[in-house]
Amino acid sequence: MITDIPTKSDFYSMADHMVNEAWEKIADLAYEYREIDIWNGFYSESEHFTDDEIRNLEHYWLFARPKLITAFTLILQSVEFRIKGLIVDISPYLLIVNATRNTPKADSDGNISFSEFHTLDAQDLIKVHDTFSPVKFPVKFTDWFRDMRILRNRFMHTVDMKTDISPELIFTSVVFAHINLNSDSAHWIWHRYQYKAAHSSGGISYHQEDEEEFSGIVWEMLQTHYEFSAAISACSEESAREYFGYTKNHPEDENKKESFYCKKCVSVMEKSWNFDGKFIESALGTVQYNRKRNRYVCLFCHDEQISKPRGIWEEDEE
């Protein structure tokens, strides 16, 4: 008898932990880079500071390269687990290969744990899924998955110092995979916020989670806005628009896109016991005008309003 058969939920849960771990590591690095870069700009424009105050960021991401590679590997592992979850939902036995030729030894009760069997290699996952599932993966996704596996193998099986890896690749890979593998889920940054809120305590009971000002829903709102800001800052204008729907202003733009802080998001942040209005200044305004919807839309919480937003502490016009 085969025991310990995993479910779709088991694979999805582990995949979620992996991708969120990858995102968090690189978002923290990108946020630090953004903060230093902002201060560098301030120092260079002020007559009260010398060039010695400016930090050299030229080698920042080169030093972070091992962490970028680790995060990228986690993302691909997460994608593989998601696909395995979809296959298991059809039949868990589709994951097993060579069951008759290399059957694991049963225990004293005649049971064999599912984990003892050799399972599908990553290169076969999409083929098996598309063979048995009525819903096939888009060609764009299968091509992306193939290319990302090739890139991952370069990093994992040899010392490849020539192939570039950037924080932008990490952020866009997470969002692209999320869009293609989580059609029923919220958009990535909101999903990330919900994940952080649910895991805010780190598994430790502080006996304060029931108090609103200490809850993950409140505490993680600002923190996830910082991550969103870091991701946008690390992405090109094209990637920011394609993957996050955010329009970045180019220094030479004459008609710059206006961005505003979201009152709905801030109303959650300010419930925190130690919130100060100045904290939000370290994050991007997430509300921008959406021409297609003819609305001002928050790209974080997707709140919409018809009129142009005012300051977060001002009353909106009726």
LINGIVEN-V83221 format. One record per backbone hydrogen bond with DSSP energy under -0.5 kcal/mol. CO is the residue of the C=O (numbers start at 1). NH is the residue of the N-H. E is the energy in kcal/mol with one decimal. If there is no record, write none. Layout:
# LINGIVEN-V83221
{{CO/NH/E} {CO/NH/E}}
This chain:
# LINGIVEN-V83221
{{1/3/-0.5} {1/112/-2.9} {3/114/-2.7} {7/11/-1.9} {8/12/-2.6} {9/13/-2.6} {10/14/-1.9} {11/15/-2.4} {12/16/-2.3} {13/17/-1.8} {14/18/-2.1} {15/19/-2.5} {16/20/-2.0} {17/21/-1.9} {18/22/-2.2} {19/23/-2.5} {20/24/-2.3} {21/25/-1.9} {22/26/-1.7} {23/27/-2.8} {24/28/-2.2} {25/29/-1.4} {26/30/-2.9} {27/31/-2.3} {28/32/-2.0} {29/33/-2.3} {30/34/-2.4} {31/35/-2.5} {32/36/-2.3} {33/37/-2.5} {34/38/-2.3} {35/39/-2.3} {36/40/-2.4} {37/41/-2.0} {38/42/-1.9} {39/43/-2.9} {40/44/-2.4} {41/45/-1.2} {42/46/-0.9} {43/46/-0.6} {46/49/-0.9} {50/53/-1.7} {51/54/-1.2} {55/57/-0.7} {57/60/-1.4} {59/63/-2.2} {60/64/-1.1} {62/65/-1.0} {64/67/-0.7} {64/68/-2.1} {65/69/-2.5} {66/70/-2.1} {67/71/-2.4} {68/72/-2.5} {69/73/-2.4} {70/74/-2.0} {71/75/-2.1} {72/76/-2.1} {73/77/-2.2} {74/78/-2.4} {75/79/-2.3} {76/80/-2.3} {77/81/-2.1} {78/82/-2.1} {79/83/-2.3} {80/84/-2.4} {81/85/-2.2} {82/86/-1.8} {83/87/-2.2} {84/88/-3.0} {85/89/-1.6} {86/90/-0.7} {87/90/-1.1} {87/91/-2.6} {91/94/-1.6} {92/95/-1.4} {93/96/-0.8} {95/120/-1.8} {98/102/-2.4} {107/110/-2.2} {111/107/-2.6} {112/3/-2.3} {113/116/-2.2} {114/117/-1.5} {118/97/-2.6} {121/124/-1.7} {121/125/-0.6} {122/125/-1.1} {122/126/-0.5} {124/128/-2.4} {125/129/-2.6} {126/130/-2.9} {127/131/-1.3} {128/132/-1.6} {129/133/-2.4} {134/136/-0.6} {138/141/-0.5} {138/142/-2.2} {139/143/-2.6} {140/144/-1.8} {141/145/-2.9} {142/146/-2.1} {143/147/-2.4} {144/148/-2.7} {145/149/-1.9} {146/150/-2.1} {147/151/-2.1} {148/152/-2.6} {149/153/-2.5} {150/154/-1.4} {151/155/-1.4} {152/156/-2.2} {153/157/-2.3} {154/158/-0.6} {158/160/-1.0} {159/161/-0.8} {166/170/-1.3} {167/171/-2.5} {168/172/-2.7} {169/173/-2.0} {170/174/-2.1} {171/175/-1.9} {172/176/-2.8} {173/177/-2.5} {174/178/-2.2} {175/179/-2.5} {176/180/-1.8} {177/181/-1.8} {178/182/-1.5} {182/185/-1.6} {187/190/-0.7} {187/191/-2.3} {188/192/-3.2} {189/193/-1.8} {190/194/-2.4} {191/195/-2.3} {192/196/-2.7} {193/197/-2.5} {194/198/-2.0} {195/199/-1.5} {197/200/-0.9} {199/202/-1.2} {201/204/-1.3} {204/206/-0.7} {208/211/-1.9} {210/212/-0.5} {211/214/-2.0} {211/215/-0.6} {212/215/-1.2} {213/273/-1.0} {215/219/-2.9} {216/220/-2.5} {218/221/-0.9} {218/222/-0.6} {219/223/-0.8} {220/224/-2.4} {221/225/-1.6} {222/226/-2.0} {223/227/-1.7} {224/228/-2.5} {225/229/-2.4} {226/230/-2.3} {227/231/-2.6} {228/232/-2.4} {229/233/-2.2} {230/234/-1.5} {231/235/-0.9} {232/235/-0.8} {236/240/-2.7} {237/241/-1.7} {238/242/-2.6} {239/243/-2.9} {239/244/-0.6} {240/244/-1.2} {240/246/-2.2} {241/245/-0.8} {246/248/-0.7} {250/253/-2.3} {254/256/-0.9} {260/287/-2.8} {261/263/-0.6} {262/266/-2.6} {263/267/-2.1} {264/268/-0.8} {265/268/-0.9} {265/269/-2.0} {266/270/-2.7} {268/271/-1.4} {269/272/-2.1} {272/275/-1.4} {276/279/-2.4} {277/280/-0.8} {278/281/-1.0} {279/282/-1.5} {280/283/-1.9} {286/288/-0.6} {286/299/-2.9} {287/260/-2.0} {288/297/-2.6} {289/291/-0.7} {290/294/-1.5} {290/295/-1.4} {295/290/-3.5} {295/297/-0.7} {296/305/-1.6} {297/288/-2.1} {297/299/-0.6} {298/302/-1.7} {303/298/-2.6} {305/296/-3.0} {311/314/-2.0}}
